[in-house]
Amino acid sequence: MLFTKSDPLLDDLLLIAQNVHDSAVFFNQYKVRSLESVESFANTMKEFESKGDQLIHEIIVRINKTFITAIEREDVMELAIKLDDVLDGLEGCAARLYMFDITLGDEVMIQFAEIIEQSTKQIVLALELLQKQKLSAMKEYIIGINELESQGDELLRSSVRGLFKNSSDAIHIMQYKEIYELLEEVTDSCEDVADVLETVIMGNT
């Protein structure tokens, strides 16, 4: 249902989304140049994840204390979980870069990072509208997230094909394929957020 009053749960969801977007901006813009910098990169991504975990804890506490909500409790919790999946995926990618001693991202990683940053920005814009309870207006951003996920699918297909075509180093292929797949899973997680937002629209308009 739609409320005339603001809902602190929607404020909390927006804070979670903003932290996810901040992490995606950092992930996209940070320049790894050495083993020390990739370790610092991974550690900072872990800090974003820890902040995300704290925000999830806070919203769970609020859900349990809130009697009336602007949208269903189940939808609030599902959005929080799906947003956390995006952040967990990014942190996992950063950890792999550190574990594999990859100190220079290739063009594929750069393209994925840009897609993910754009996707999380669309999520923030959608949740700003959700906070204002302008549900129908969210559709524009849901469509945008879905289109970006499709770009991620195509990028994964072409990049894995390129790996096998252009490299004979089995370890290189294994490591980079894993990272590409993890990055593509992050775009899937962004689409999962969009799917829940679509459900919210259908259930409240």
C-alpha beads as a LAMMPS data file, in Angstrom:
LAMMPS data file: protein, C-alpha beads

205 atoms
204 bonds

1 atom types
1 bond types

-500.0 500.0 xlo xhi
-500.0 500.0 ylo yhi
-500.0 500.0 zlo zhi

Masses

1 110.0

Atoms # bond

1 1 1 0.000 0.000 0.000
2 1 1 1.031 3.602 -0.428
3 1 1 1.615 5.833 2.551
4 1 1 1.459 9.581 2.974
5 1 1 4.140 9.394 5.683
6 1 1 7.766 8.485 5.146
7 1 1 8.883 4.997 6.119
8 1 1 12.210 4.539 7.951
9 1 1 12.566 1.105 6.330
10 1 1 12.674 2.742 2.913
11 1 1 15.285 5.160 4.240
12 1 1 17.321 2.167 5.426
13 1 1 17.045 0.457 2.035
14 1 1 18.330 3.594 0.352
15 1 1 21.320 3.699 2.726
16 1 1 22.121 0.084 1.831
17 1 1 21.847 0.854 -1.887
18 1 1 24.064 3.926 -1.561
19 1 1 26.751 1.871 0.182
20 1 1 26.555 -0.703 -2.621
21 1 1 26.909 2.051 -5.213
22 1 1 29.821 3.636 -3.337
23 1 1 31.562 0.262 -3.363
24 1 1 30.931 -0.129 -7.097
25 1 1 32.339 3.350 -7.791
26 1 1 35.445 2.501 -5.766
27 1 1 35.747 -0.879 -7.501
28 1 1 35.525 0.778 -10.920
29 1 1 37.778 3.763 -10.289
30 1 1 40.545 2.367 -8.069
31 1 1 43.735 1.773 -10.020
32 1 1 45.605 -1.379 -9.034
33 1 1 49.279 -1.138 -9.941
34 1 1 51.132 -3.411 -7.508
35 1 1 50.701 -6.275 -5.049
36 1 1 50.466 -3.717 -2.238
37 1 1 47.746 -1.768 -4.010
38 1 1 45.700 -4.864 -4.841
39 1 1 45.849 -5.859 -1.169
40 1 1 44.695 -2.367 -0.165
41 1 1 41.944 -2.585 -2.785
42 1 1 40.701 -5.913 -1.399
43 1 1 40.832 -4.626 2.182
44 1 1 38.789 -1.539 1.338
45 1 1 36.178 -3.654 -0.445
46 1 1 35.996 -5.768 2.714
47 1 1 35.286 -2.596 4.672
48 1 1 32.388 -1.789 2.331
49 1 1 31.075 -5.310 2.875
50 1 1 31.355 -4.974 6.660
51 1 1 29.442 -1.696 6.543
52 1 1 26.816 -3.424 4.394
53 1 1 26.512 -6.229 6.946
54 1 1 25.939 -3.667 9.706
55 1 1 23.244 -1.914 7.659
56 1 1 21.533 -5.261 7.046
57 1 1 21.575 -5.947 10.793
58 1 1 20.037 -2.537 11.480
59 1 1 17.220 -2.998 8.985
60 1 1 16.397 -6.443 10.408
61 1 1 16.114 -4.895 13.874
62 1 1 13.831 -2.175 12.504
63 1 1 11.658 -4.677 10.626
64 1 1 11.109 -6.595 13.850
65 1 1 10.070 -3.414 15.669
66 1 1 7.857 -1.943 12.932
67 1 1 4.133 -2.731 12.939
68 1 1 3.008 -0.925 9.787
69 1 1 5.217 -0.647 6.686
70 1 1 4.849 1.094 3.324
71 1 1 5.619 -2.150 1.470
72 1 1 5.501 -5.755 2.621
73 1 1 8.115 -6.783 5.171
74 1 1 9.047 -9.695 2.908
75 1 1 9.803 -7.274 0.059
76 1 1 11.920 -5.064 2.313
77 1 1 13.938 -8.064 3.465
78 1 1 14.274 -9.448 -0.063
79 1 1 15.543 -6.107 -1.360
80 1 1 18.065 -5.894 1.463
81 1 1 19.319 -9.422 0.773
82 1 1 19.595 -8.894 -2.984
83 1 1 21.446 -5.621 -2.472
84 1 1 23.828 -7.398 -0.133
85 1 1 24.428 -10.040 -2.822
86 1 1 25.727 -7.299 -5.148
87 1 1 28.200 -6.118 -2.526
88 1 1 29.260 -9.654 -1.601
89 1 1 29.959 -10.371 -5.259
90 1 1 32.130 -7.298 -5.685
91 1 1 34.067 -8.076 -2.516
92 1 1 34.551 -11.642 -3.739
93 1 1 35.982 -10.386 -7.026
94 1 1 38.390 -8.098 -5.191
95 1 1 39.487 -11.018 -3.009
96 1 1 40.148 -13.155 -6.109
97 1 1 42.302 -10.434 -7.638
98 1 1 44.373 -10.421 -4.462
99 1 1 44.565 -14.227 -4.219
100 1 1 45.583 -14.530 -7.864
101 1 1 48.103 -11.643 -7.627
102 1 1 46.441 -9.852 -10.536
103 1 1 47.802 -6.320 -10.415
104 1 1 46.374 -4.935 -13.642
105 1 1 42.773 -5.315 -14.734
106 1 1 42.221 -6.100 -18.400
107 1 1 39.707 -4.469 -20.741
108 1 1 37.015 -7.020 -19.897
109 1 1 37.253 -6.309 -16.166
110 1 1 37.142 -2.589 -16.873
111 1 1 33.986 -2.993 -18.970
112 1 1 32.318 -5.141 -16.317
113 1 1 33.192 -2.639 -13.586
114 1 1 31.618 0.169 -15.630
115 1 1 28.440 -1.868 -16.223
116 1 1 28.196 -2.633 -12.508
117 1 1 28.719 0.980 -11.479
118 1 1 26.005 2.069 -13.895
119 1 1 23.686 -0.680 -12.625
120 1 1 24.111 0.301 -8.979
121 1 1 23.470 3.941 -9.879
122 1 1 20.192 2.884 -11.495
123 1 1 19.350 0.977 -8.312
124 1 1 19.965 4.060 -6.157
125 1 1 17.783 6.183 -8.424
126 1 1 15.020 3.582 -8.259
127 1 1 15.201 3.382 -4.474
128 1 1 15.086 7.165 -4.193
129 1 1 11.752 6.921 -5.995
130 1 1 10.669 4.053 -3.745
131 1 1 11.506 6.201 -0.717
132 1 1 9.198 8.878 -2.154
133 1 1 6.674 6.120 -2.996
134 1 1 6.696 7.016 -6.690
135 1 1 6.487 3.385 -7.724
136 1 1 5.525 3.617 -11.387
137 1 1 8.436 5.953 -12.083
138 1 1 10.840 3.184 -11.007
139 1 1 10.109 1.237 -14.202
140 1 1 12.556 3.374 -16.206
141 1 1 15.430 2.292 -13.973
142 1 1 14.301 -1.320 -13.827
143 1 1 14.469 -1.438 -17.612
144 1 1 17.912 0.175 -17.510
145 1 1 19.223 -2.423 -15.054
146 1 1 17.865 -5.240 -17.219
147 1 1 19.560 -3.802 -20.307
148 1 1 22.876 -3.527 -18.464
149 1 1 22.573 -7.147 -17.322
150 1 1 22.119 -8.178 -20.957
151 1 1 25.329 -6.322 -21.789
152 1 1 27.044 -8.315 -19.033
153 1 1 25.786 -11.597 -20.510
154 1 1 27.167 -10.724 -23.921
155 1 1 30.458 -9.523 -22.477
156 1 1 30.916 -12.808 -20.620
157 1 1 30.278 -14.868 -23.741
158 1 1 32.693 -12.882 -25.894
159 1 1 35.381 -12.621 -23.203
160 1 1 35.473 -16.328 -22.371
161 1 1 35.615 -17.154 -26.064
162 1 1 38.505 -14.695 -26.391
163 1 1 40.341 -16.292 -23.479
164 1 1 40.354 -19.735 -25.065
165 1 1 41.172 -18.308 -28.469
166 1 1 44.027 -16.037 -27.461
167 1 1 45.724 -17.747 -24.520
168 1 1 47.451 -21.108 -24.139
169 1 1 48.216 -20.574 -20.452
170 1 1 45.801 -22.848 -18.569
171 1 1 46.252 -21.069 -15.234
172 1 1 45.661 -17.670 -16.840
173 1 1 42.499 -18.962 -18.508
174 1 1 41.207 -20.500 -15.271
175 1 1 41.835 -17.396 -13.162
176 1 1 40.464 -14.848 -15.590
177 1 1 37.453 -16.976 -16.496
178 1 1 36.572 -17.219 -12.811
179 1 1 36.819 -13.466 -12.351
180 1 1 34.745 -12.771 -15.477
181 1 1 32.068 -15.165 -14.259
182 1 1 32.014 -13.580 -10.813
183 1 1 31.618 -10.128 -12.348
184 1 1 28.789 -11.353 -14.551
185 1 1 27.111 -12.799 -11.454
186 1 1 27.212 -9.314 -9.914
187 1 1 25.236 -7.976 -12.890
188 1 1 22.785 -10.840 -12.328
189 1 1 22.457 -9.763 -8.685
190 1 1 21.677 -6.215 -9.828
191 1 1 18.938 -7.639 -12.029
192 1 1 17.630 -9.597 -9.033
193 1 1 17.168 -6.262 -7.242
194 1 1 15.270 -4.958 -10.263
195 1 1 13.042 -8.051 -10.238
196 1 1 12.082 -7.443 -6.599
197 1 1 11.349 -3.797 -7.400
198 1 1 9.069 -4.996 -10.195
199 1 1 7.267 -7.196 -7.684
200 1 1 6.850 -4.205 -5.366
201 1 1 5.302 -2.181 -8.166
202 1 1 2.881 -4.958 -9.062
203 1 1 1.854 -5.469 -5.448
204 1 1 1.291 -1.811 -4.604
205 1 1 -0.263 -0.164 -7.672

Bonds

1 1 1 2
2 1 2 3
3 1 3 4
4 1 4 5
5 1 5 6
6 1 6 7
7 1 7 8
8 1 8 9
9 1 9 10
10 1 10 11
11 1 11 12
12 1 12 13
13 1 13 14
14 1 14 15
15 1 15 16
16 1 16 17
17 1 17 18
18 1 18 19
19 1 19 20
20 1 20 21
21 1 21 22
22 1 22 23
23 1 23 24
24 1 24 25
25 1 25 26
26 1 26 27
27 1 27 28
28 1 28 29
29 1 29 30
30 1 30 31
31 1 31 32
32 1 32 33
33 1 33 34
34 1 34 35
35 1 35 36
36 1 36 37
37 1 37 38
38 1 38 39
39 1 39 40
40 1 40 41
41 1 41 42
42 1 42 43
43 1 43 44
44 1 44 45
45 1 45 46
46 1 46 47
47 1 47 48
48 1 48 49
49 1 49 50
50 1 50 51
51 1 51 52
52 1 52 53
53 1 53 54
54 1 54 55
55 1 55 56
56 1 56 57
57 1 57 58
58 1 58 59
59 1 59 60
60 1 60 61
61 1 61 62
62 1 62 63
63 1 63 64
64 1 64 65
65 1 65 66
66 1 66 67
67 1 67 68
68 1 68 69
69 1 69 70
70 1 70 71
71 1 71 72
72 1 72 73
73 1 73 74
74 1 74 75
75 1 75 76
76 1 76 77
77 1 77 78
78 1 78 79
79 1 79 80
80 1 80 81
81 1 81 82
82 1 82 83
83 1 83 84
84 1 84 85
85 1 85 86
86 1 86 87
87 1 87 88
88 1 88 89
89 1 89 90
90 1 90 91
91 1 91 92
92 1 92 93
93 1 93 94
94 1 94 95
95 1 95 96
96 1 96 97
97 1 97 98
98 1 98 99
99 1 99 100
100 1 100 101
101 1 101 102
102 1 102 103
103 1 103 104
104 1 104 105
105 1 105 106
106 1 106 107
107 1 107 108
108 1 108 109
109 1 109 110
110 1 110 111
111 1 111 112
112 1 112 113
113 1 113 114
114 1 114 115
115 1 115 116
116 1 116 117
117 1 117 118
118 1 118 119
119 1 119 120
120 1 120 121
121 1 121 122
122 1 122 123
123 1 123 124
124 1 124 125
125 1 125 126
126 1 126 127
127 1 127 128
128 1 128 129
129 1 129 130
130 1 130 131
131 1 131 132
132 1 132 133
133 1 133 134
134 1 134 135
135 1 135 136
136 1 136 137
137 1 137 138
138 1 138 139
139 1 139 140
140 1 140 141
141 1 141 142
142 1 142 143
143 1 143 144
144 1 144 145
145 1 145 146
146 1 146 147
147 1 147 148
148 1 148 149
149 1 149 150
150 1 150 151
151 1 151 152
152 1 152 153
153 1 153 154
154 1 154 155
155 1 155 156
156 1 156 157
157 1 157 158
158 1 158 159
159 1 159 160
160 1 160 161
161 1 161 162
162 1 162 163
163 1 163 164
164 1 164 165
165 1 165 166
166 1 166 167
167 1 167 168
168 1 168 169
169 1 169 170
170 1 170 171
171 1 171 172
172 1 172 173
173 1 173 174
174 1 174 175
175 1 175 176
176 1 176 177
177 1 177 178
178 1 178 179
179 1 179 180
180 1 180 181
181 1 181 182
182 1 182 183
183 1 183 184
184 1 184 185
185 1 185 186
186 1 186 187
187 1 187 188
188 1 188 189
189 1 189 190
190 1 190 191
191 1 191 192
192 1 192 193
193 1 193 194
194 1 194 195
195 1 195 196
196 1 196 197
197 1 197 198
198 1 198 199
199 1 199 200
200 1 200 201
201 1 201 202
202 1 202 203
203 1 203 204
204 1 204 205
